[in-house]
Amino acid sequence: MKISFVIPVFRNEGSIEPTYEKIRDLMLKICVECEIIFINDGSDDNSIGELKALHKSDKQLKIISFSRNFGQVAAIVAGLKIVTGDAVIIMSADLQEPISLVEDMIKKHREGSEIVICHRIDRDDSFIANIASSIFYKLMKSLNSKMPRGGFDFMLLGNDSLHALNSIEERNRFLQGDILWLGFSTVFIPYRRLKRTVGRSQWTLSKKLKYFIDGLINSSYVPIRMMSLIGIVTSFIGFIYALYIAYNRFMNNTPFDGWAPIMILILIIGGLIMLMLGIIGEYVWRTYDETRKRPLYIIKENSRDE
């Protein structure tokens, strides 16, 4: 059995070599053949220098280097396109996932599970990071009941699920949702996410927000249904209010006047319209982005070409 490792790299200077060594040592220990693929996602530190130094000592190690930063999902997709193993493990290069779990993942796969997902039940991160992650994945779980509460980035895919995942040709992807959507037999392994000891997280607030919107729009029709529901409720309230005004005007001879109520209605309805236009805009942009047929990433260097 041969296991492929796909590891996106973005500003991971200092943690690349330890990640490589831990994988290599474990695979030698359990006597499993492996290939390791690092995808340099436009890092502007010495990440590519460390990768090239490792490649000189181990020609089996593969490196893909992007022309600029295209994002973690694009890096993972690029790696999945070239793997040659019987199964592939996706993980990060920040030393926050326990490498020891790989042995359990391989065991579960051999027992018949097509997908093995290691999901976070706790994490040694900052208070703000923990709160943000908790809110994000609670919302995602409300849209997809299969989503673990702590989310996941560490997983194993068998060949069948890998081929199915590679057949998805979309740009603004929510990778976790795509994997759960495949429907193959899946087993979950809980773990505690380790504290980052080298560098700092590049998973910025803007990236988290973009990923949340991708997950919300790609994994559910809730935004469109909510727009319809809000429109129905607002129209109903407006109709009832109009009847109330007409009744008081003709039955009680009560004139309707007052600047404040009119402004409140205008602001509320105007705000709802702008919100709905923004949601529609997200869908329109994604449709336009797909029709342009631009590549998801551009490869600058590839160790396979050497």
C-alpha positions as CSV (number, residue, x, y, z in Angstrom):
1,M,0.0,0.0,0.0
2,K,1.2,3.5,-0.9
3,I,0.1,6.6,0.9
4,S,0.4,10.1,-0.7
5,F,0.6,13.2,1.5
6,V,-0.7,16.5,0.2
7,I,0.6,19.4,2.2
8,P,-0.2,23.1,1.3
9,V,2.5,25.6,2.3
10,F,2.1,29.3,2.9
11,R,4.7,31.1,5.0
12,N,5.6,27.9,6.9
13,E,9.3,28.6,7.2
14,G,10.7,26.6,10.1
15,S,8.0,24.0,10.3
16,I,8.4,22.3,6.9
17,E,11.4,20.1,7.7
18,P,10.0,18.9,11.1
19,T,6.8,18.0,9.3
20,Y,8.6,16.1,6.6
21,E,10.8,14.2,9.2
22,K,7.8,13.2,11.3
23,I,6.0,11.8,8.3
24,R,9.1,10.0,7.0
25,D,9.9,8.5,10.5
26,L,6.4,7.3,11.1
27,M,6.0,5.7,7.6
28,L,9.4,3.9,8.1
29,K,8.2,2.7,11.5
30,I,5.0,1.2,10.2
31,C,6.6,0.0,6.9
32,V,4.3,1.8,4.5
33,E,5.5,3.3,1.2
34,C,4.7,7.0,0.8
35,E,5.1,10.0,-1.4
36,I,5.1,13.5,0.0
37,I,3.8,16.5,-2.1
38,F,4.3,20.0,-0.9
39,I,2.5,22.8,-2.7
40,N,4.1,26.2,-2.2
41,D,1.2,28.7,-2.3
42,G,3.2,31.8,-3.2
43,S,5.1,32.0,0.1
44,D,7.2,35.2,0.4
45,D,9.4,33.8,3.2
46,N,12.1,31.0,2.9
47,S,9.5,28.2,2.6
48,I,10.5,27.4,-1.0
49,G,14.2,27.4,0.0
50,E,13.5,24.8,2.7
51,L,11.5,22.7,0.3
52,K,14.3,22.8,-2.3
53,A,16.8,21.8,0.3
54,L,14.7,18.8,1.2
55,H,14.2,17.9,-2.4
56,K,18.0,17.7,-2.9
57,S,18.3,15.1,-0.2
58,D,15.1,13.2,-1.2
59,K,14.2,13.2,-4.9
60,Q,11.0,11.3,-4.1
61,L,9.7,14.4,-2.4
62,K,7.6,16.5,-4.9
63,I,7.2,20.3,-5.0
64,I,4.6,22.4,-6.8
65,S,5.2,26.1,-6.6
66,F,2.5,28.6,-7.5
67,S,3.2,32.0,-9.2
68,R,1.4,33.7,-6.4
69,N,-0.9,33.0,-3.5
70,F,-4.1,31.3,-4.8
71,G,-5.3,30.0,-1.4
72,Q,-5.2,26.8,0.6
73,V,-8.0,25.1,-1.3
74,A,-6.3,25.7,-4.7
75,A,-3.1,24.2,-3.3
76,I,-4.8,21.1,-2.1
77,V,-6.6,20.6,-5.4
78,A,-3.3,20.9,-7.3
79,G,-1.8,18.3,-5.1
80,L,-4.7,15.9,-5.4
81,K,-4.4,16.0,-9.2
82,I,-0.9,14.4,-9.2
83,V,-1.0,11.9,-6.4
84,T,-0.1,8.3,-7.3
85,G,-0.8,6.5,-4.0
86,D,-3.6,4.1,-3.1
87,A,-4.9,6.7,-0.6
88,V,-4.1,10.3,0.1
89,I,-3.8,12.2,3.3
90,I,-4.4,15.9,3.4
91,M,-2.7,17.8,6.2
92,S,-1.1,21.2,7.1
93,A,2.5,22.0,7.5
94,D,2.1,23.9,10.8
95,L,2.7,20.9,13.2
96,Q,-0.7,21.3,14.8
97,E,-2.1,17.9,13.7
98,P,-0.7,14.9,15.6
99,I,1.2,12.8,13.0
100,S,0.7,9.7,15.2
101,L,-3.0,9.7,14.0
102,V,-1.8,8.7,10.5
103,E,-1.4,5.1,11.7
104,D,-5.0,5.0,12.9
105,M,-6.2,6.6,9.7
106,I,-4.5,3.9,7.6
107,K,-5.9,1.2,9.8
108,K,-9.5,2.5,9.5
109,H,-9.1,2.7,5.7
110,R,-7.8,-0.9,5.5
111,E,-10.9,-1.9,7.6
112,G,-13.1,-0.5,4.8
113,S,-13.7,3.2,5.4
114,E,-13.3,5.1,2.2
115,I,-12.9,8.5,4.0
116,V,-11.3,8.9,7.4
117,I,-11.7,12.4,8.9
118,C,-9.8,13.6,12.0
119,H,-12.0,16.3,13.6
120,R,-11.0,18.7,16.3
121,I,-12.8,18.4,19.7
122,D,-10.5,20.9,21.3
123,R,-7.6,23.2,20.4
124,D,-4.7,24.9,22.1
125,D,-5.3,28.2,20.3
126,S,-6.0,31.7,21.5
127,F,-9.4,32.5,23.0
128,I,-10.5,34.6,20.0
129,A,-9.5,31.8,17.6
130,N,-11.4,29.3,19.6
131,I,-14.6,31.5,19.7
132,A,-14.4,32.3,15.9
133,S,-13.9,28.6,15.0
134,S,-16.7,27.5,17.3
135,I,-19.2,30.0,15.8
136,F,-18.1,29.2,12.2
137,Y,-18.5,25.4,12.6
138,K,-21.8,25.6,14.6
139,L,-23.2,27.6,11.6
140,M,-21.8,25.1,9.2
141,K,-23.3,22.2,11.2
142,S,-26.7,23.8,11.1
143,L,-26.5,23.7,7.3
144,N,-24.9,20.2,7.1
145,S,-25.6,17.8,10.0
146,K,-22.6,15.7,9.0
147,M,-20.1,18.5,9.7
148,P,-18.2,17.9,13.0
149,R,-18.5,20.7,15.5
150,G,-14.8,21.4,15.5
151,G,-14.4,21.2,11.7
152,F,-11.5,19.3,10.1
153,D,-8.5,19.8,7.9
154,F,-6.7,16.5,8.5
155,M,-8.2,13.6,6.4
156,L,-7.6,10.5,4.4
157,L,-9.3,9.8,1.0
158,G,-9.4,6.5,-0.8
159,N,-9.0,6.2,-4.6
160,D,-12.8,6.2,-5.2
161,S,-13.5,9.3,-3.2
162,L,-10.3,11.0,-4.6
163,H,-11.5,10.5,-8.2
164,A,-15.0,11.7,-7.3
165,L,-13.5,14.8,-5.6
166,N,-11.2,15.5,-8.6
167,S,-14.2,15.4,-10.9
168,I,-15.6,18.5,-9.3
169,E,-14.6,21.5,-11.4
170,E,-15.6,24.6,-9.4
171,R,-13.6,27.7,-8.3
172,N,-15.1,29.1,-5.1
173,R,-15.1,25.8,-3.3
174,F,-15.9,24.7,0.3
175,L,-13.6,21.6,0.4
176,Q,-14.9,20.2,3.6
177,G,-18.5,20.4,2.3
178,D,-17.4,18.8,-1.0
179,I,-15.9,15.8,0.9
180,L,-19.0,15.3,3.1
181,W,-21.2,15.6,0.0
182,L,-19.5,12.7,-1.8
183,G,-21.5,10.2,0.3
184,F,-18.8,7.5,0.7
185,S,-18.4,5.5,3.9
186,T,-16.8,7.9,6.4
187,V,-15.4,7.4,9.9
188,F,-14.4,10.2,12.3
189,I,-11.5,10.2,14.7
190,P,-11.5,13.0,17.4
191,Y,-8.3,14.7,18.4
192,R,-7.0,17.8,20.2
193,R,-5.4,20.4,17.9
194,L,-1.9,21.2,19.1
195,K,-0.6,24.6,19.8
196,R,1.4,26.3,17.0
197,T,5.0,26.4,18.0
198,V,6.6,27.9,14.8
199,G,5.4,31.0,13.1
200,R,1.9,32.3,13.2
201,S,-1.4,31.4,11.5
202,Q,-2.0,32.9,8.0
203,W,-5.7,32.1,8.3
204,T,-6.7,35.7,8.5
205,L,-10.2,37.1,9.3
206,S,-10.8,38.0,5.6
207,K,-9.9,34.5,4.5
208,K,-12.2,33.0,7.2
209,L,-15.0,35.3,6.1
210,K,-14.5,34.3,2.4
211,Y,-14.5,30.6,3.3
212,F,-17.6,31.0,5.4
213,I,-19.5,32.7,2.5
214,D,-18.3,29.9,0.2
215,G,-19.5,27.3,2.6
216,L,-22.8,29.1,3.1
217,I,-23.5,29.6,-0.6
218,N,-22.0,26.3,-2.0
219,S,-23.5,24.0,0.6
220,S,-27.0,25.3,1.1
221,Y,-29.9,27.1,-0.5
222,V,-30.7,28.8,2.8
223,P,-29.7,32.3,1.7
224,I,-32.1,32.3,-1.2
225,R,-34.9,30.7,0.9
226,M,-34.3,33.3,3.6
227,M,-34.6,36.1,1.1
228,S,-37.9,34.7,-0.1
229,L,-39.1,34.2,3.5
230,I,-38.1,37.8,4.5
231,G,-39.8,39.1,1.4
232,I,-43.1,37.2,2.2
233,V,-43.0,38.3,5.9
234,T,-42.3,41.9,5.0
235,S,-45.0,42.0,2.4
236,F,-47.5,40.5,4.8
237,I,-46.7,43.0,7.5
238,G,-46.9,45.8,5.0
239,F,-50.3,44.6,3.8
240,I,-51.6,44.3,7.4
241,Y,-50.3,47.8,8.2
242,A,-51.9,49.2,5.0
243,L,-55.3,47.7,6.1
244,Y,-54.8,49.2,9.5
245,I,-54.2,52.6,8.1
246,A,-57.2,52.4,5.7
247,Y,-59.5,51.2,8.5
248,N,-58.6,54.0,10.8
249,R,-58.8,56.6,8.0
250,F,-62.3,55.6,6.8
251,M,-63.9,54.1,10.0
252,N,-62.4,56.4,12.7
253,N,-61.6,59.4,10.5
254,T,-58.0,59.2,11.8
255,P,-55.5,60.8,9.4
256,F,-52.1,59.1,9.1
257,D,-49.3,61.5,9.7
258,G,-45.8,61.5,11.2
259,W,-42.4,61.6,9.6
260,A,-40.7,59.1,11.9
261,P,-42.9,56.0,11.0
262,I,-42.3,56.6,7.3
263,M,-38.6,57.0,7.7
264,I,-38.4,53.8,9.8
265,L,-40.3,51.8,7.2
266,I,-38.0,53.2,4.4
267,L,-34.8,52.4,6.3
268,I,-36.0,48.9,7.2
269,I,-37.2,48.0,3.7
270,G,-34.2,49.7,2.1
271,G,-31.8,47.8,4.3
272,L,-33.6,44.5,3.4
273,I,-33.4,45.3,-0.3
274,M,-29.6,46.1,0.0
275,L,-29.0,42.8,1.9
276,M,-30.9,40.8,-0.7
277,L,-29.0,42.5,-3.5
278,G,-25.8,41.7,-1.8
279,I,-26.7,38.0,-1.5
280,I,-27.8,37.9,-5.2
281,G,-24.5,39.6,-6.1
282,E,-22.6,36.8,-4.4
283,Y,-24.4,34.2,-6.6
284,V,-24.0,36.3,-9.7
285,W,-20.3,36.8,-9.1
286,R,-19.8,33.1,-8.6
287,T,-21.7,32.3,-11.8
288,Y,-19.6,34.9,-13.7
289,D,-16.4,33.6,-12.1
290,E,-17.2,30.0,-13.4
291,T,-18.0,31.2,-16.9
292,R,-14.6,32.9,-17.3
293,K,-12.9,29.5,-17.2
294,R,-9.7,30.9,-15.6
295,P,-7.4,28.3,-14.1
296,L,-7.8,27.8,-10.4
297,Y,-4.0,28.2,-10.0
298,I,-0.8,28.8,-12.0
299,I,2.2,26.6,-11.5
300,K,5.5,28.4,-11.6
301,E,7.8,25.5,-10.7
302,N,7.2,21.7,-10.6
303,S,9.8,19.3,-9.3
304,R,8.4,16.6,-11.7
305,D,9.8,18.7,-14.6
306,E,13.4,18.3,-13.4
